[in-house]
């Protein structure tokens, strides 16, 4: 293995965290315990991995970059509690690691895969206790946005039906090597202990939400014309002339359940 410093690869969206104060803040937020089972996505150069290993939790890490896999393997595999998976997080089966205890997932998610990865994790949220992610601040704003906000959209809804969203703190570009061009934020996602929304047909619900926000400037009537008519919207008290961002999650749930029944 080369002893040269690892050069961040643009195709993997790599920006390595080096600020010790921020690393400490992240660890305080996660608060790893010896009996936790934590999965770290994209450990990079091990800035968060090392203190997680020292916490004596059971730690699985998922890394795509083979050069980093080799470096991480040499550095950490002496720990019995550490398992390294050379894999793509977008196709990795997180649920397969679930052995009864809820999984805790952490990661500095590459900006180019953060949204599809979040959707994938929502499909497996029943196995997850909580998630702590470093994300682009703009994404975190969208995750926690409510109706009436310009940031409120498909991502907001599809995350909030599964999780409570809590933005914790921002991270300046100077805290990374290389410096990203945008501000980052740490967010905590906690899957609802009990089902918050009764959605009879999740596939139909997702289809409606996706169509509703396909063209944000158009009305609900126009965006959903292939799925329903004004009468169906009226039955569930939705104004056909409203835009999608004006509707609440409950509005979308009522509409989806009504269309599923009919």
Steps between C-alpha positions, in 0.01 A plus 500: 500500500623850415581730794409806293202702626175394337389747234127576515319365194243723340304208351435371854407847625774484763553786747688385810413648839805610698371754756542339846240730660233394248601134533449531877159667449390219269610237752312681777187499283530129419599406858616146408458235771679163535180303431410701185517356149613787278543505124720773354449587135803641321757499784755669275825547689350387831441834675177373660590130473785520750298640792216261416743205522623632836141514629494116480174496305445236233603689186440414134638742242405518132761649265504500117851637434732196489806705591327618818376147569860379511611784727203457737554124510861537610412763756196352672454127442689410819175589677263203545203738487594649161379364164588662168276461194648593164170593338280768348260642760236547228474123452609380846245295699502678836210288627720189471711635789196529725520236775213615721656819636409819308780620275652844548626646173749785463685651208641793309288433193638598160274774366455324166334193656339642815140519373476150344678355803254665740208355300664156517546524877136602547400165345695331783411742780323232706846357579652837592510675837642831380719659234755782524615639167717778367314641202495808285319769704252550215400132525451525877279807447290296259481203739347708780292740288126529561205589273511849355879505485692519172714212629200274570474224242519132424814448712342674802190281483667166432742549792248645747247218457772269634710719731522791737751747351730707722765733356783513757775739383675635191851414381711754310678405174834572673449190716561273197778407262439589223261782590151446353332799337197478729415505871432163665273408791466212744150354518345237726227281350303289750249250355157534660454244779142450382350556155428874480303490174266219392584458133306215340706480181852643531576448129196707400585761765855537364365528144259779600765697690751468217244616241376785720846659520610412145436858387484721808347802326198299381185438702409169661225464237755511216773293662259223607273496195619148407418370848183678613244771418354804677225287654751269672694801628178658629400185689815532714476881532790589271474813288578396139652844437754467784864422437655189652710694754178637657375149590582325826623143532154412639346637178713267288422205731123562475517532121709184457275295729187630321638413157612162627147422623337616178 
